[in-house]
Amino acid sequence: MTRSTALKMSSNWCDTMTTEEELFQLWPQLRERLHGKHLLGESGGSLSLRIPGTDAMWFGTAANASPKRTLYKGALPANGIAAQHAAVYAVRPDVSAIAIGGGVYGRSLADFGGLMPQVFDEQARHLGRMGPAVDDASRIAYSLQKGGSVVLLQGLPVCLGLTATRMALNAELFEKCAKAYVLAVASGAKVKSLPWIVPFIANGRLRKDVQRATQRLQQGLLPEETKGY
């Protein structure tokens, strides 16, 4: 077999892969990316990808090498951590990916009120308004009702994304913002929120992204990646 023939066969195989198969292959790549940046917690971290057009997700913990296909509608999964992911998907039809665990500064936010005001432009654009921390997944709907992309659940950051890539970027962005915020507050500095007009515009753009993502997922399609600011 020639190299060109092999490449053509490989390309044809990729073209015939289903979205579900593509997400199955993407899951371990995301796990490695987040784990390598210490964004899946010290223990108990987990990751899931919603499978469009189904009632299932690819789910696994940070210790897993590959995910397990798990239903997120109907009866909650027996796995308590998987049930947390299911609770988020139930109240956020726009979300395609979830990572629970966070980095050291994101987890430290629990010692400083459990939420971070909107103090950075990029934070307002992609993370939105952060709801109050909750101790039980059954109460997460209230915290996520304004379309925010992060909430603390039992002291651990739950990072959401309209796409898998956006979720990873959000997890990285949240840790960066939390580091600056936590260090500032811990030192006694007064942290000012953004002027109201900035979150007003940025959150409005995020809401439009949320609407588009919801429509795509309802059609059984993956949402498109966010372009630009």
C-alpha positions in Angstrom: 0.0 0.0 0.0 1.4 3.4 -1.0 1.5 6.3 1.5 -1.0 8.3 -0.5 -3.4 5.4 -0.5 -3.0 5.0 3.3 -3.6 8.7 3.9 -6.7 8.6 1.6 -8.1 5.6 3.5 -7.4 7.4 6.8 -9.1 10.5 5.6 -12.1 8.6 4.4 -12.4 6.8 7.8 -12.3 10.2 9.6 -15.0 11.5 7.3 -17.3 8.6 8.2 -16.8 8.9 11.9 -19.9 9.8 13.8 -20.0 12.8 16.2 -20.3 10.3 19.1 -17.1 8.6 18.0 -15.3 11.9 17.5 -16.2 13.0 21.1 -15.1 9.6 22.4 -11.6 10.3 20.9 -11.6 13.9 22.1 -12.4 13.1 25.7 -8.9 11.7 26.6 -7.3 14.6 24.8 -9.2 17.1 27.0 -8.5 15.0 30.1 -4.7 15.2 29.4 -4.9 18.9 28.7 -6.7 19.7 31.9 -4.8 17.2 34.0 -1.5 18.6 32.7 -2.5 22.1 33.8 -3.7 20.8 37.2 -7.3 21.8 36.4 -9.0 18.6 37.4 -8.5 18.9 41.2 -6.2 17.0 43.5 -8.7 14.1 43.6 -12.2 13.4 42.5 -11.9 15.4 39.3 -14.2 14.5 36.4 -15.0 15.3 32.8 -17.9 14.8 30.5 -19.0 15.6 26.9 -22.6 15.7 25.9 -23.5 13.6 22.9 -25.8 15.6 20.7 -29.0 14.0 19.6 -29.0 11.6 22.5 -29.7 11.5 26.2 -26.1 10.4 26.9 -22.7 11.8 27.7 -19.1 10.5 27.6 -18.2 10.6 31.3 -15.1 9.7 33.3 -13.1 10.7 36.3 -9.5 12.1 36.2 -8.3 8.6 37.0 -9.9 7.1 33.9 -8.0 6.5 30.7 -11.2 6.6 28.6 -14.8 7.6 29.2 -18.0 5.6 29.7 -21.2 6.3 27.8 -23.6 7.4 30.6 -27.2 8.5 30.4 -27.9 11.9 31.9 -31.7 12.0 31.6 -34.3 10.1 33.5 -32.9 8.3 36.6 -29.7 9.9 37.7 -26.6 7.9 37.2 -25.6 5.6 40.1 -22.2 7.3 40.2 -22.6 10.3 42.5 -20.1 12.4 40.5 -21.8 11.5 37.2 -25.1 12.6 38.8 -23.5 16.1 39.3 -22.8 16.3 35.6 -26.3 15.1 34.8 -27.8 17.8 37.0 -25.9 20.5 35.1 -27.0 19.2 31.7 -30.6 19.1 32.9 -30.7 22.8 33.6 -28.4 24.0 30.8 -29.4 22.8 27.4 -26.6 25.0 25.8 -23.7 23.2 27.6 -21.7 20.6 25.6 -18.9 19.9 28.1 -18.3 20.0 31.9 -15.1 19.7 34.0 -15.3 19.4 37.8 -12.2 19.8 40.0 -10.5 23.1 39.1 -7.1 24.4 40.0 -5.7 25.5 43.4 -6.8 29.1 43.1 -10.3 28.2 41.9 -10.7 25.9 44.8 -9.3 28.6 47.2 -12.2 30.8 46.1 -14.4 28.8 48.5 -12.5 30.5 51.4 -13.4 34.0 50.0 -17.1 33.9 49.7 -17.4 31.2 47.0 -17.9 33.5 44.1 -15.9 36.0 42.1 -17.4 39.3 40.9 -16.8 40.3 37.3 -13.5 42.1 37.4 -11.9 41.2 34.1 -13.2 41.9 30.5 -12.5 38.4 29.2 -14.1 36.9 32.4 -17.3 38.8 31.7 -17.3 37.8 28.0 -16.8 34.0 28.4 -17.5 33.1 32.1 -20.4 35.5 32.6 -21.9 36.1 36.0 -20.9 33.6 38.6 -23.7 32.3 40.8 -23.4 31.5 44.5 -21.7 28.3 45.6 -23.8 25.3 46.4 -23.3 22.2 48.5 -25.7 19.9 46.6 -26.2 19.3 42.8 -29.9 19.5 43.3 -29.5 23.3 44.0 -27.3 24.1 41.1 -30.1 25.3 38.8 -30.4 28.6 40.8 -26.7 29.3 40.5 -26.6 28.6 36.7 -29.8 30.3 35.7 -28.1 33.5 34.6 -26.0 31.6 32.0 -22.7 31.7 33.9 -19.9 29.2 33.0 -18.6 28.5 36.4 -20.0 27.6 39.9 -18.5 26.1 43.0 -20.1 22.8 43.9 -19.0 21.3 47.3 -16.0 23.6 47.1 -14.9 22.5 43.6 -15.1 24.6 40.5 -17.6 23.3 37.9 -16.5 24.7 34.5 -18.9 24.6 31.6 -18.5 25.1 27.9 -20.7 25.6 24.9 -18.1 23.4 23.1 -15.5 21.1 24.4 -12.7 23.5 23.4 -14.5 26.4 25.0 -14.8 24.5 28.3 -11.1 23.9 28.4 -10.4 27.5 27.7 -13.0 28.5 30.4 -11.3 26.3 32.9 -7.9 27.9 32.2 -9.4 31.4 32.2 -11.2 30.9 35.5 -8.1 29.7 37.2 -6.1 32.7 35.9 -8.8 35.1 37.1 -9.2 33.3 40.4 -5.5 33.5 41.0 -5.4 37.3 40.5 -8.6 37.8 42.6 -7.7 35.5 45.5 -4.2 36.9 45.9 -5.6 40.5 45.8 -8.3 39.8 48.4 -6.0 37.8 50.6 -3.5 40.7 50.7 -6.3 43.1 51.8 -6.5 45.0 48.5 -9.9 46.4 47.5 -11.0 44.8 44.3 -13.4 46.8 42.1 -15.9 45.2 39.7 -16.0 46.3 36.1 -18.0 49.4 35.2 -21.6 48.2 34.6 -21.6 48.8 30.9 -18.7 46.3 30.3 -20.5 43.2 31.8 -23.8 44.4 30.2 -22.3 44.2 26.7 -20.1 41.2 27.4 -22.8 39.2 29.1 -25.2 40.0 26.3 -22.8 38.5 23.8 -22.5 35.4 25.9 -26.3 35.1 26.1 -26.4 35.1 22.3 -23.8 32.4 22.2 -25.9 30.4 24.6 -29.0 30.8 22.5 -27.1 29.6 19.3 -25.6 26.6 21.2 -29.0 25.6 22.5 -30.5 25.6 19.0 -27.6 23.5 17.6 -27.8 20.9 20.3 -31.6 20.7 19.9 -30.9 19.9 16.3 -28.6 17.1 17.3 -25.5 19.1 16.2 -22.4 20.3 17.9 -22.4 24.1 18.6 -20.0 26.2 16.6 -16.9 27.7 18.2 -17.1 31.3 19.5 -15.3 33.6 17.2 -13.4 36.6 18.6 -14.3 38.6 21.6 
